[in-house]
Amino acid sequence: MYCVRNVTDDIYWIGANDHRTHLFENIHPIPQGVSYNCYVLLDEKTAMFDTIEWGQGRQMMSNLEHVLDGRDLDYLVVNHLEPDHAASTGLILSRYPNVKVISSEKCFMLMHQFGFDVDAHEQIQVKEGDTFSFGKHTVTFVEAPMVHWPEVMVTFDLTEGVLFSADAFGGFIANDGKLWSTDVDWKANNLDEIRRYHCNIVGKYGPHVQLLLGKAATILDKIKIVCPLHGLIYHADDDLMTYIDKLNHWSSYTPEEKGVLIAYASMYGNTESAAQALASAICEKGFTNVKVCDISETHVSYLIADVFKYSHLVLASPTYNLNIYPVMENFLNEMRMLNMQNRHVAIIENGSWAITSGDLMQEFLEDEMKDMTVMNERISIASSLSGDKKRDVDDMAQAIIDSMEEVTCDPAKRFEKKQH
Ligand code: FEO
């Protein structure tokens, strides 16, 4: 059975929702699923914008055939070749032998690498600023390299102001019938999963996202609808401005909120106890935007999302084989790989002999990452937090609260600060 929704009179969403895949990219849990969005335009010519993940290909074909209603597919525009969108390209090429493929030079290269028989089809290679008309609708192409792969472009329909934005403006959570941001209370119910999607998938490429936002800003008054490849689609209203504001924060590594993520690893509960004591001390002083996570229990993608959200991070780790506890080391590595920067970090270390985790974490933060402020206050625990450490806990709590003054949650001010 087909399952489609109108975006405009001429443009249809023909994607699918996936609740069967448990790990997106075989890494990130998606307990609420994910949608793969693709779109079709009915004009004098017919055009499809991207395809879909392989497992949902049958649904996509059913949707497409319903919308085409007997017409041939004239063009396939490929904005992004990652297989969660392009794996079903082969289905389209074989079902529609006359279809012409429009894409970037790098994307055609990747099509060959992934084994698509694109040489049997006319290939129209486009670059930044090129335009193409399907009849009433004329589109222009905007290069968006590394948002999220190097071949990425976005396509802007000049006629109706529809931006096909590839991975940008995406999010986890299957749409399940809802399509527009206004169909749901997305700021309350979807934002955490949108953040987790963006920061883990595209977080590393902040400067590239900033470039794309800069390009979008020049045509912002012309953008009426944003159609990403995952998640909800947005009218040019407050919702879109909210998403742009979030993107601006994430891609500039500016915290969204003054707040504290206390991420602890604990073998027998003693480091956990210190993490909880610190959380209580901070809250007791009146600052309550504090989140505590056991990193052995929390998938690292959730931790990454919270690091992008909050201004402050407390890392609490036992010493393990004279090293950082492995799950903490993994968390640090993930932050480094995703280019995380511009955070205040406090350290709690634990060890029953030869405590090394604190020094090693500090070394990692200072040598392997950029612009991380490691606070002077450190809590060092010999096996368990003794009563005489209460002063250290209070000092760290107070130092964290005091340092909130040094933090800006305004991306523009962050860049001003950097320029001076
Ligand atoms: Fe949703 Fe980069 O693919």
Boltz pocket constraint, residues with backbone or C-beta under 6 A from the ligand:
constraints:
  - pocket:
      binder: B
      contacts: [[A, 80], [A, 82], [A, 84], [A, 85], [A, 148], [A, 149], [A, 167], [A, 229], [A, 230]]
      max_distance: 6.0
